[in-house]
């Protein structure tokens, strides 16, 4: 297990420590997502497309309204993303069984292959970082990230694990 580049100060709530956490979160996320940017660019897609593919893969037959809530973007933005993904044959939608007004989203075989390829690139980066940090650090990292989620949204995030 690699030692952290700098251990947290016992005064971890002071401005320098908060700023360090912000910087690490920003740069860590930035480098992780860069690992998929080339694959997305080859498809003419961006990160918004990836987020939609990811959550549709996690919950096949996800409703458009639920995806809208997960991504916290405008209907117009989501509409553009979903239209592009549909036109490229990466997702398909069908009406809901109980409520025909609902649109249920699912990856096509091509969409599932792309999402899997993108996931593997991120998985490799995150797995290496987890292995380097060690099991107890991973739990602490998750606790900090969960602490950033407002109470009103925690049930939605928890539902992804079920």
C-alpha positions as CSV (number, residue, x, y, z in Angstrom):
1,X,0.0,0.0,0.0
2,X,1.4,3.4,-1.0
3,X,1.6,6.0,1.6
4,X,-0.5,9.1,1.0
5,X,1.6,12.0,-0.4
6,X,0.6,14.0,2.7
7,X,-1.4,12.9,5.7
8,X,-4.4,14.9,6.8
9,X,-3.7,17.5,9.4
10,X,-5.5,17.1,12.8
11,X,-6.9,20.5,11.9
12,X,-8.6,19.0,8.8
13,X,-11.5,21.5,8.8
14,X,-9.2,24.5,8.3
15,X,-9.1,26.3,5.0
16,X,-5.9,24.8,3.7
17,X,-7.1,21.3,4.3
18,X,-10.5,22.0,2.7
19,X,-8.8,23.5,-0.3
20,X,-6.5,20.5,-0.6
21,X,-9.5,18.2,-0.6
22,X,-11.2,20.3,-3.3
23,X,-8.1,20.2,-5.4
24,X,-7.6,16.4,-5.0
25,X,-11.3,15.8,-5.8
26,X,-11.1,18.0,-8.9
27,X,-7.8,16.6,-10.3
28,X,-8.7,13.0,-9.4
29,X,-12.1,13.2,-11.1
30,X,-10.6,15.1,-14.1
31,X,-7.9,12.5,-14.7
32,X,-10.3,9.6,-14.2
33,X,-12.8,11.0,-16.8
34,X,-10.0,11.8,-19.2
35,X,-9.4,8.1,-19.5
36,X,-12.7,7.8,-21.4
37,X,-12.6,11.1,-23.4
38,X,-10.8,9.6,-26.4
39,X,-13.3,6.7,-26.7
40,X,-16.2,9.2,-26.4
41,X,-14.6,11.6,-29.0
42,X,-14.1,8.7,-31.4
43,X,-17.9,8.3,-31.2
44,X,-18.6,12.0,-31.5
45,X,-19.9,11.9,-27.9
46,X,-19.2,13.8,-24.7
47,X,-19.4,13.2,-21.0
48,X,-23.1,13.9,-20.8
49,X,-23.7,11.0,-23.2
50,X,-21.5,8.9,-21.0
51,X,-23.4,9.7,-17.9
52,X,-26.7,8.8,-19.6
53,X,-25.2,5.5,-20.9
54,X,-23.8,4.7,-17.5
55,X,-27.1,5.1,-15.6
56,X,-29.2,3.4,-18.2
57,X,-26.7,0.5,-18.0
58,X,-27.1,0.4,-14.2
59,X,-30.9,0.4,-14.4
60,X,-32.4,-1.0,-17.6
61,X,-35.9,0.3,-18.3
62,X,-35.0,3.5,-16.5
63,X,-37.6,6.1,-17.0
64,X,-36.7,9.4,-18.7
65,X,-38.0,11.3,-15.6
66,X,-35.8,9.2,-13.3
67,X,-32.7,9.7,-15.5
68,X,-33.5,13.5,-15.5
69,X,-33.5,13.4,-11.7
70,X,-30.3,11.4,-11.5
71,X,-28.4,13.7,-13.9
72,X,-29.9,17.0,-12.6
73,X,-29.9,18.6,-16.0
74,X,-32.6,20.3,-18.0
75,X,-35.2,18.4,-20.0
76,X,-33.9,20.1,-23.1
77,X,-30.3,19.0,-22.5
78,X,-31.3,15.5,-21.7
79,X,-33.5,15.4,-24.8
80,X,-30.6,16.3,-27.0
81,X,-28.4,13.6,-25.4
82,X,-31.1,10.9,-25.7
83,X,-31.9,11.9,-29.3
84,X,-28.2,11.5,-30.3
85,X,-27.9,8.2,-28.5
86,X,-31.0,6.9,-30.1
87,X,-30.0,8.1,-33.6
88,X,-26.6,6.3,-33.1
89,X,-28.3,3.1,-32.1
90,X,-26.9,3.1,-28.6
91,X,-30.2,3.3,-26.7
92,X,-33.8,2.4,-27.4
93,X,-37.0,3.5,-25.6
94,X,-40.4,2.0,-25.3
95,X,-43.5,3.0,-23.6
96,X,-44.1,2.0,-20.0
97,X,-46.3,-1.1,-19.3
98,X,-48.6,0.5,-16.8
99,X,-48.3,4.1,-18.0
100,X,-47.9,4.4,-21.7
101,X,-46.8,8.0,-21.4
102,X,-43.5,6.9,-19.7
103,X,-40.5,6.2,-21.8
104,X,-38.4,3.3,-20.6
105,X,-34.7,3.5,-21.7
106,X,-32.5,0.5,-22.4
107,X,-29.1,0.1,-24.0
108,X,-28.9,-1.6,-27.3
109,X,-26.2,-4.3,-27.8
110,X,-24.0,-1.6,-29.4
111,X,-24.7,0.7,-26.5
112,X,-23.9,-1.9,-24.0
113,X,-20.6,-2.7,-25.7
114,X,-19.6,1.0,-25.7
115,X,-20.7,1.5,-22.1
116,X,-18.7,-1.6,-21.1
117,X,-15.6,-0.3,-22.9
118,X,-15.9,3.1,-21.1
119,X,-16.5,1.4,-17.8
120,X,-13.4,-0.8,-18.1
121,X,-11.2,2.3,-18.7
122,X,-12.6,4.0,-15.5
123,X,-12.5,0.7,-13.6
124,X,-8.8,0.3,-14.3
125,X,-8.0,3.7,-13.0
126,X,-10.2,3.5,-9.9
127,X,-9.2,-0.1,-9.1
128,X,-5.5,1.0,-9.1
129,X,-6.2,4.0,-6.9
130,X,-8.3,1.8,-4.5
131,X,-5.6,-0.8,-4.3
132,X,-2.9,1.8,-3.6
133,X,-5.0,3.5,-0.9
134,X,-6.1,0.3,0.9
135,X,-9.4,-1.0,2.1
136,X,-9.9,1.4,5.1
137,X,-9.1,4.4,2.9
138,X,-11.7,3.4,0.4
139,X,-14.4,3.2,3.1
140,X,-13.3,6.7,4.3
141,X,-13.4,8.1,0.8
142,X,-16.9,6.7,0.2
143,X,-18.0,8.2,3.5
144,X,-16.7,11.7,2.5
145,X,-18.4,11.5,-0.9
146,X,-21.7,10.3,0.7
147,X,-21.4,13.3,3.1
148,X,-21.5,15.6,0.0
149,X,-24.9,14.3,-1.1
150,X,-27.9,16.2,0.3
151,X,-30.1,14.1,2.5
152,X,-33.0,14.6,0.1
153,X,-31.0,12.7,-2.7
154,X,-29.5,9.9,-0.6
155,X,-32.3,7.5,-1.2
156,X,-31.9,7.9,-5.0
157,X,-28.2,7.1,-4.7
158,X,-28.8,4.2,-2.4
159,X,-31.3,2.7,-4.9
160,X,-28.5,2.3,-7.4
161,X,-26.9,-0.3,-5.2
162,X,-30.0,-2.5,-5.1
